[in-house]
Amino acid sequence: MSAVEPAIRIESLSKTYAGQGSNPKLALDDVSFDVPRGQIFGLLGPNGAGKSTLINILAGLVTKSSGKVSIWGFDIDEHPRNAKRSIGIVPQEILFDPFFSPREALEIQAGLYGVPPAERQSDALLAAMHLTDKADAYARTLSGGMKRRLLVAKAMVHSPPILVLDEPTAGVDIELRRELWNYVRELNRKGVTVVLTTHYLEEAEQLCDRIAIIHRGKVIANEPTRELIAKAQDKAVVVTFDHEITTVPTAPFFENITLIDERTLEITYRKDRVNAGEVLAALAQEGLAIVDVSTRDPDLEDVFLSLVSEGASEDQAA
């Protein structure tokens, strides 16, 4: 196996669900990308984009229509057992048996993967997920956040080199979210490749080395996070004047103007067409005296919304 082989390789992957009557639903449309080993990889997209279908194919829960998928070098069709042993999936839905304790749930899960009793790490995983004091409680008595952390522990019982987290912080409070990300970062430092889907774009921006954006079953972006954010052209400058604004300034390169308060405006412009100095000069030409200026650089949310809207426009044009 090549040292540079990706953790996950997806080639021309398509999935069509049988629809009502003669209207099949194309959930994935010729999707191709690699997840590099050792990275935290973000898979983003709006609801219905195809993310869950892709993850369910990786988990072996959905059968692909065409294309190839390999996990840790194992083709999911030719070596399904090895592929499944190489990946741990934390599902979006909270699924658990209410009659088993967390420790029993981990022991059963480890047994399903053929992990010998002497090699099981149930107590260590419970400690890592801050569930030691609940180890012998009924799972049905756990809070929503605890149940989600138990799912993470279940995904790691067989020590897979790849961990997939599908919306792992949905319904989790800020403190538990921080604990979960600390654990994910620690796993990543130890060499575990992490694939993350999330609706919290600030999480993806802070955590992910690389991000792919999927929209209507197609990959519309796949780049290192910093390079992706650098693509955003909209930039904002917040300007405070020495007196109340009676008339809103205009310039052909002002994309949008928002009134923050009676003396403050936020002006959006495209950084590929004009710079902040030219924006301020245009305001000065209108006789506006500026007392304070701050700028807001584009973030992942700006890029995401821009790319998704472009994709929707192209679909309508087609």
N, C-alpha and C positions, 0 to 999 in steps of 0.2 A: 504494500500500500504506500502510495506517495506521501511524503511528509507534508506536502502542501494541499493534500486532498481536503475539501471543505467538510465541516461537520454535517451539513445537510446540502444535498444537491438536488435541485428541482429543474427538470427539463421538459419544456412543452407540455406542462400539466394542464389538463382540461377536465372539467366535471360538469355533466349535464344531468339534471334531475328531471324525471318524467313529470310533466305538468298536467293540468286539467285539459282534457280533450287532446288537441294536437298542438299544445303550447308548451314545449319543454322549456325548462329554465336553465340557462347557461350560467353556472355559479363561478366557474374558473375558465378563463379563455386563454389558452396557450401561455401559461405562466412559467417563467424561467428565472431563477436566481440561485446564488450560492449563499450559505451562511458560513462565514469563515470560522475556523476553529479558534476557541479562546476568547471570542468576542461576546458582548451583550448586543444582540441584534433586535431592532425594533420592527415589528410588522404592524403598520398603521393603516387605517381606512375607516370610512363611515360605516354605519350599520348596513348590513346587507352587501358589503363589498366583496365577500368571499373569504374572509380571514378564518372564520370558524370552520368552514368546509375544508380549507387547506390544513388546519390543525387536526381535524378529525381524520383526514387522510393519513397524516403522519402517525396518528394514534392507532390506525388500523380499524377505525370505526366506520369509515366511509370508503367505498371502492371507487377509485378514479376511473374516468371514462377513457383517458388516453394520457400518454406521456410517461416519464420515468421519475422515480424518487429514490434517492439513496440516503441512508442515515448512518453516519460514521463509516461510510464505505460499503454498507450492505444494502443491496437493492431490496425494496420492500416486497417485491414479487418473488425474487429468487431466494432470498434469505430472510423471511419474515420474522423468525424467532430472534435472530441476531439483531435485526433492525429494532425490534421492540425492546430488547434488553438494553439498547444503547440510548434510549430516550425515556425521560420521565415527563408526564403531562399533568399539569395542574388545570383542571377544566374550569370554565367560567361558572357553570352551575355548581352549587354546593351539593354534592352527592356523598352520602355516608349511610352506614347501617346504624340505626339508633340504638340497637341492643348490644353493641360491642363498645368497650372502653377504647380510648385512644391507643393504649398499649396493645390491646388485642387486635385492633384494626391494623396496626403496623406489623405485628407478627404474622397475621393472616396474609397481608399483602406481600411480605417478604417470602412467605412460603409459596405463594403463587408464582413468584419469580425464581423459585428454587434456591434461595439463599439459605445455606446451612445454619442451624440455630446458633452455632458458635460464632458465626460471622455477622449476625444481625446487629443493627445499631439502633434499635427502637428507643432505648432510654436516651442515647445521645441526640437523636433527632427530636425527641420530645423536649429535651433541655434547650436545644437550639431554637425551637419554636415557642419557648416559654410556656410549655404545657405540662411540665413535670408534676405540678400540684393537681393536675386533672387527669393524670395517667390512668387512673382506675375508675374514673367517673363514667357514667353512661354518656355516650357521644351526644345524645339528644339534649343533655343539660348544658352543652357548651353554647357560648354566644356565637353570633355570626362570624365575628373576627377569629375566634378560636377554631371554629370549623374550617375556615379558609386556611389557617395555618396548619391544621391537621392534614388538609389536602396536599400542601407543599411537602410535609413530612412523608406522606404516603408515596408521593412521586419520587422521593429520593431513597427509598428503602433498598433498592438494588444498585445504588451508587452509579447511576448512569452518567456518561460524559456529557449529555445534553439535557437541559431542563427547559421545558416550554411552559410559559406562564400566560394563560389566557385571561385577561382582565383580572389579575390577582388582587387588586386593591379596591375592587368595587364593593362598596358598603363597609369598608374598613376605616376606622378613625385615623387621624393624623399620626398619633403615636405608634399605633400598630403598623401603619404604612411605612414609617421610618424604620422600625425594627425589621420589617420584611425586606426592605431594600438593603439594609446593612447585611442581612444574611445572604441575600443574592450577590452582593458585591464580594462578600467573603468566599462564597462558592466559586465565583468567577476568578478571584485571585488564586484559588487552588486549581484552576484549570478547567472548570465546568463552563461549557458554552451555554449561553442563556438566550432563548428566543422569547420576546415579550410582546404581547398585544396590550394596548391600554388606550383609554379615552382621555387620560390625563397627559396632555402633550408636554407639559413641563417635566413630567417624570421621564418621558422618552428622551427629551432634550438633555437632561442631566445624566441619565444612566447609559444611553445607548452609544456604542461606537459607530454603528452603521444603522441606517433606517431604510426600509422599503415601504412604499406607500401603494396600496392596492385600491382600485376603484372600479366598480362594476366588473369585477372578475379579471381585470388587467393590472399589471404592475406599471405604474406611471412614474415611479421614481425609485432609485436604488443607489444610494451614495453614502459616503461617510457623513456623519451628522453635521460636522462643521461646514463641509462643502455644500450640503443641502441648504443649510440656513443662509449661507453666503449668497445663494441664488435669489433670495427675496429682494426685490427691487424697491418695494415701498419702505420708506423711512419717514419718521415723524420728528418734528421739532416743536417743542412747547415754548411759547414766547409770552412773557408777561410785560405789559406796557405800563407807562407811568400814569395813565389815566384810563377811564372807562372807554370801552370801544363803542362808538356810535354808528360807524359804518364798517362793514366787513371788508377787509382788503381783498383784492382780486389780482391774480396773475395767471397767465396761461399754463404755467407749470404747477400750480397748486392742484393736486389731485382731490383733496378733501380738506375741509376746514370745520373744526369742532370747537364750539364755545365752551371752555372749561368753567370760567366765571366771567364777571363783567370786565375784567382786565386781562384775561388769559385765553389764548387760542392754542389749539393743537393743529398744526398744518402738516398734511401728508404730501410727500412728493416722491418721485421716482429717482433713485440715486444714479440710475444710468443716464438720466437726462439733465440733471441739475444737481448742484451741491448745496450744503447748508448756507454757505456764504452768500450765494446768489438769492436764496430765499430771504435771508435777512436784509440784503441790499434792496430787494423789491419792497419790503415793508418800510424801510427807511425812506425810500423814494415817495411813499405815500404820506410822509410826515409823521410816522409813528415812532415814538421814542421808546426804545426797549430797555428794560431794567433787569431782566433775567431771561436766560435761555437754557434749555436742556434738550437733549436729543434722546430718542428711543430707537434703538437698533431693532431690526426685524428679528422675530423669533420663529420657532418651529410652527407655531399656530398660523403665523402669516403665510409661511411656505405651504403648509397643509391646505389651507383654505384656497390659496391661489391655484395650486395644482389640481385640486378637486374641481374647482369651478371651471378651469381650462378643459379638464376632461369631460365635464358635463356639456360644455359648449361644443366641443368636437363631436360628441355623440349626437347632439341635436342637429349639427350641420350635416352629419352623415345621413 
